[in-house]
Amino acid sequence: MGKGCITATKYFLFLFNPIFFIFGALIMSFGLWVLLDNQSFIAVLQESSTTLKVASYILITVGSLSMVMGFLGCIGAIYGIRCLLGLYFTCLLLILIAQVTAGVLIYFQRDRLQQEMSTIVKGMLVNYTGQNRTTEHSWDYVQRTMKCCGWVGPSNWLENVWIRNSSVSLYPCSCRNETLPGTDMIETGLCEHLSADLPVYQTGCMHSVEGWLLENYGVILGICVGVAVLELLGMILSMCLCKSVVQEDYTKVPKY
């Protein structure tokens, strides 16, 4: 009966770790997306937000460690190596503590992050020229796809240096409301207009962007919760198996 329980624990731990490996890969992929993305609102924040860069590196590190732990867990489960199972348990515990700490910090710093995001966007709008192919073109993409203009509203663009000092009336081309009559659609840069009313969207991008971030935050939060549950399960199984292994037999380990 005892041997049967040990065998069952081994196979449960072995089957559990590929799932853990996949979740770790998802977290690492999300971190890489945050760090490398250049076609969404994330790209607007990348150049100025230290918090976002640190968060992306944490996600990549946690995801990578989770993948390594998934591999080590499989080996430890199959061959019943106590030191490897102990290392597996310790690393899972450290990863879980790091996840909880990061979650608590993000929760209590959410107002500061929101203020930082608003400051970055408004600063970018003031100095917008349409020539920056990363930050500014990413913001143009946001305005076109979300059908919005400015952060709070189109009035934010009145603070732009080029629009304010130009001898002609200009507006951001990506704000162009395609349902209104006027010139052809241009994706980036500043466009000239002759009419008194600007042919632009009247709603700001703040609520749309915050909704988009919350939606993606919910996805990564769900993945992190799933990984945390798997980590707890892995810790329990590894401890049970570690206690059941009376003597280590390294002759079972394949030689390479």
Stockholm file with secondary structure:
# STOCKHOLM 1.0

chainA/1-256         MGKGCITATKYFLFLFNPIFFIFGALIMSFGLWVLLDNQSFIAVLQESSTTLKVASYILITVGSLSMVMGFLGCIGAIYGIRCLLGLYFTCLLLILIAQVTAGVLIYFQRDRLQQEMSTIVKGMLVNYTGQNRTTEHSWDYVQRTMKCCGWVGPSNWLENVWIRNSSVSLYPCSCRNETLPGTDMIETGLCEHLSADLPVYQTGCMHSVEGWLLENYGVILGICVGVAVLELLGMILSMCLCKSVVQEDYTKVPKY
#=GR chainA/1-256 SS CHHHHHHHHHHHHHHHHHHHHHHHHHHHHHHHHHHHCCSSHHHHHHTTCHHHHHHHHHHHHHHHHHHHHHHHHHHHHHHTCHHHHHHHHHHHHHHHHHHHHHHHHHHHTHHHHHHHHHHHHHHHHHTCCSCCTTHHHHHHHHHHHHTCCSSSSGGGGGGCHHHHHCSSCEEEGGGBCTTSCSSCCCCSSEEECCSSSCCBCCSCSHHHHHHHHHHHHHHHHHHHHHHHHHHHHHHHHHHHHHHHCCSCCGGGSCCC
#=GC SS_cons         CHHHHHHHHHHHHHHHHHHHHHHHHHHHHHHHHHHHCCSSHHHHHHTTCHHHHHHHHHHHHHHHHHHHHHHHHHHHHHHTCHHHHHHHHHHHHHHHHHHHHHHHHHHHTHHHHHHHHHHHHHHHHHTCCSCCTTHHHHHHHHHHHHTCCSSSSGGGGGGCHHHHHCSSCEEEGGGBCTTSCSSCCCCSSEEECCSSSCCBCCSCSHHHHHHHHHHHHHHHHHHHHHHHHHHHHHHHHHHHHHHHCCSCCGGGSCCC
//
